[in-house]
Amino acid sequence: MISIFKITLILFLFTPAFACAGQPITLRDCFKAALKQSEVMANQQELVVQAEANYHKAWGTILPSINGSYSYFHPDEPGLTSGNTSNSTAQQTTAITADQPLFRGFRDFAAVNSAKDSIKAQQQARQWAGMQLYRDVAQAFYTRLAAQKDLQVIDSELDQYQKRIKELEDRLAIGRSRITEVLTDQAAQAILKAQRQQVLGQIEVSKEVLAFLTGLDQDIPLDDTDAPSSDVTSLDSYQSQIPSRPDIIAAQKNVQAFQANLSVAKGAYLPSIDLISNYYFQRPDRHANGDWDVEIAVTMPIFTGGIISSNIKIAQSQYAQAKLQLSQVTRMALEDVRSLYHNLQSDLDQLSAFQEAFDISKKNYDANVKDYEYNLVTNLDVLQALTSYQDTQRSLEKIRYQAMIDYNQLEASVAHRLSWMED
């Protein structure tokens, strides 16, 4: 029987580190889990496998082919004779045929180059799909954290309202406040409770999205120690990295592949030369004809009904499409990087402004509370100061997480997380 110690050891070795002791998982952990979960990534890997198979198939057209053959011939009237040769009632031929292509109008080597470029294009497409997945995971990861933080802020605000209402009720009991002041604060508290329910719904949705992407448990805790990076390089620095993006490289390889396909199509106009050899184990009149033969076969296309010219036009059109696709992908990449960069800069500027506004609104609220004790301001003034303080705090936390989303998406837009796919 397996001992309890061995079972415990097996569970420890095969349990993910982030699952132990309920430890919060990082964005990197979520991304690695999403890579295993994603059908898109699995599909891209299958496309790579298919491209590699096509490459080996292209090489197969250059290498010699060896085939065995057997034929059986039975004439309608057996036993006929012609001169000194007697026709048997049945003729059997058994042979091995070797065919070595010598020249195919350079089509075979062009096909190999096309298949090789297709492999690289699919590999790069897989990496870019991984970067797109990373952007989705980062969005879901920080959206969930933002909603959870918003709930914490609302709960803190509800506690402040409860304390405020308790103070007003105490003042009402001794005649220093009016019932309308209590009711005003209770109404504001009720509105905030409704907003809390809305945020709870947002949390459940964000949990569903992250769990769908990663396959992890919905309630698994997330690491919330990251902060928006203030050390963002220049826009020129990000733009200079665009040519190394996997989607750009994939588009370039597709252009090269279709260019090679055009050479394949044009090569059909040239002759084909094959070296063919047969070795016979059994054949009619074997002693007269020998056991083997060799021939060189030359095939020259004369008329193909316009098939070759049509194939060339198709290849030219596909080549032109690939170049247009490369141009479009390049322009979209530039726009993507520029937009994300400007969004991040706007987030950081707003973050600084909201931090200042939060500090001021907190001081303003504390000051209004003290002034209210001396009847220098009304309860409405205190309530407005509290609302401003609450709204500023929630906006501050939201823009903080939005900055994290935009930063990670900017990093992914120049493939700065490719190494995480290989870990």
Steps between C-alpha positions, in 0.01 A plus 500: 500500500610856434585680820343830603843661471537392135152630412577833664831522316335427162234765560764752599712437192215518251301787654575841344695731726234773490236253617682425823380676814266722298785718380399783265593434139668754278417616149781279375343193666166581337661542160680166520175332601321669209761370254408145600128573499466689172360316200630782282858424602445128447356570155797720411734220605316262267549748215874492575492119485320513165750750361789275605331202333461701179871583516594132518255426219667765284837336559344168407444619143876552460605164642474181292188289519510120497189296424424135456260391226325183392285446190313200370386476138267231366419506122157428360626203287782315668748278322546715186838490334682761298807382309734328741356672806231330700255719688419346835153507629607749773773758538624626838735787574658572839743790530646775717506846344724785618425855384750781568390849394790681332337825398152641562544859392629590850147449629604246761757724672264797487234285667748407774578867563130583508430225752795611713370859510154370586641320805659822625180692428291255703750500785490878515120493475492269801719738698280794407191305604674451835554875532135564420408246767729680745316825432167332569629342821647829622170673429304236693756482783503872579129545430428249775748667736349842423149376578616338824680819602190704417300274730751556781476876455120488500497291818731753663271781388194319636675478838560875486134559422396275787722692742370828362137391538569380856645840587199680348258275691682583822479870420133459411433347841629814672340738251815611321403346162184466298341180376547618140878489548482136609269413212728676249799294608294180507384565144861550386594180680221309327621622159849381585361159600336472159833584337656228712264243351596617154869455581430150636354414161808638327722285722309184409526579129874573526550171686320314223713662229830429674398143581398445136838622374716317754298198612578593862253510786283812502577582862877457482668807656693736275828674576439875529853622569578642155490874453481709181847549356604865484817410310344467155739540209439741215253445218788480252647215701178301476453581132853383422404152626202462266701317225575221749133439582397141417203612289730716285751219456219255419367734231851536353544124488163465328618744232812292445295179490262633234792637302645149494161365396511735203831341397336159532219606267737650241721192510218295351589650159844334513565134414519223755779241486487172691737207527295180515634151561317166521621173644288200402455193715251356255409608145400349165799406284732574791812352340449692181445839659727483805438547872519880514473815293573872536340794324509877510155652455465860386157662519438837336163672544364609162135569567324472837178682428612814679549324834859616546425864416200492735715359781752779441229766520371349823851490647561862397174608662581310822845659506344845459252423778780394732683829441182695567449300818853582612438869439173488693648308793790746521271803503269339756799413720616860493152627588467237774826595669437873474147473640605281791792728577283811507239320709764403754641853515148633555445241776819603679412869474150432634645283775717788619210746481256269681755432772525873564121537485459210742736651755320835479150349516595298808628811675186686394275228641689487831481881525124503431442238769679716758323817387164324527567430865519877555198569274720680247371293207182312428451126477453541126850648478639199685306262278629670183856484632458129583355427155786684331751311713339165416471567127860617480626193684309263272618685189859485628488122542332448163760702311776319690386163366426641156861615489610144579281366218630752246863448609481122458321532168767742379770255604317222315465717190878482453521135613674568831343190659605241243748347745210411733366266230820293508536469877 
